[in-house]
């Protein structure tokens, strides 16, 4: 036997469906389809088309044709738990009818939901049973456009016999009718000259493998694809072995009827309210205005949108530079990162902020408990939290450290300027000053009149000449070359001494004066000192489980002011010896109290 496909390719409808999704600015669509060759064959085409218009498919629901009501209801519960309320259903009529009846039963055909059905559920000219149609109230459907000609009206009236219960006529029936018509025309064109070569099968059992075919079969196979005529389903012409649709109609189920709200002409023209495309349609910036107003599930004209994300936000008094909540409005560094990420998305992301006053572990566990869809705040990536939530990439420095009070070791010491050099070096330097002055005097006083005079003047010259080398040029000139050599060596030695002295004194006046009160955690534990941590953070568990501190030694604090007050009082006066916290918080604390504490 020879097979000729006289229907559309299933993938022909995906562009029209994607145009609807784009028109209503839906950025997430959940696919619901049956687990058959028919259901699976179109899915990849749908996913590609949806992604081309900037939307995505966050979840796919697969339902087997043999699923009972309980199994379908369980899958509907999973769908209802998702944040997306836009569904695209690709099923045959039998499974689709059962699915929508159950979806209506669980309240998913109410306000806030949107449903689109593919050609498999859309091609019935006569509605399916009234119960199914009532359950599909507000559904949008896509199907090939069939012009309502006089021949089609006459055929439908003849099809519906008043005295008999007949099934509704759908698109597949019209294609079958036109296929028989095309076959008849081909037979008429080829002729019946080869019909005598047909071998008649006398057996009542039909065996395609052993039955012979007519010699005119190949001629028919060549003639049918070239057939071109206007019949019940419209223009019948095979292109590349199948019918090629050019127009799809978009309908809206209202009660027991279907209302046409627009057409998808082709990929270039897109959507249009009228079948005859008007160039003014292309000028409408709001694409959804190219379609008539649909009635959505729940008998409303309000367009369904993606369910708003429930975003948990920690309420805290301190460190508002990271996160701050005011009347459900958030600010701070973490909030700025979140809003910057939203601005990069190619679609809007509706959300509500839900404030939470508790520990960060409880807040994050709310995601697993489906209380929140996400959390925005100064949350830390910790191993046990990663077991039930996913984190974004870190956007701040991670780690735990401690802050302690700085002790000023040289406060009030007026003799600190003597500390840079040791006593031996001071004595050696003084002797070098005297010796250098004496050598210069010995070499110069015989030949240089400026080095002569009374004994007191010459003694003063010895001390004056070597000490004045530190600060300014000499008034006295040396004339002896040996004196000059000694002076050069002395100037070099003085330069080394002054530079070393300046560096040591600067270090003593800054770094070395500010020493941390504690540098070893073991010293704090050994002495039984109190330590502080940020309230509601994971630091308390870290100190007890990892560093083995006793709970009685731990004190929670909230604000930077409380940190400052506790450290200033000290562990013996009701305060603490150190504050343990995450590095970003401690850096902020030190930035505001840089002269008193160190990390």
WOWO-V227536 format. One record per run of one state. SS is the DSSP state (helix for helix, strand for strand, loop for the rest). FROM is the first residue (numbers start at 1). LEN is the number of residues. Records with the same first field share a line. If there is no record, write none. Layout:
SS = FROM-LEN, FROM-LEN
This chain:
loop = 1-7, 9-1, 24-4, 29-1, 35-2, 53-3, 57-3, 64-5, 82-4, 91-2, 106-8, 118-1, 123-1, 125-5, 136-4, 145-5, 160-10, 191-4, 198-19, 225-3, 232-2, 240-2, 244-4, 255-2, 265-6, 273-6, 283-4, 291-5, 297-3, 301-8, 315-9, 327-2, 332-1, 345-6, 357-3, 369-5, 377-8, 388-12, 409-7, 419-4, 445-4, 452-3, 471-10, 510-4, 517-4, 528-3, 535-4, 546-5, 558-2, 570-1, 574-4, 593-4, 599-1
strand = 8-1, 28-1, 30-5, 56-1, 60-4, 86-5, 114-4, 124-1, 140-5, 170-1, 228-4, 234-6, 242-2, 248-7, 257-8, 271-2, 296-1, 300-1, 309-6, 324-3, 329-3, 351-6, 374-3, 400-9, 514-3, 531-4, 554-4, 578-5, 597-2
helix = 10-14, 37-16, 69-13, 93-13, 119-4, 130-6, 150-10, 171-20, 195-3, 217-8, 279-4, 287-4, 333-12, 360-9, 385-3, 416-3, 423-22, 449-3, 455-16, 481-29, 521-7, 539-7, 551-3, 560-10, 571-3, 583-10
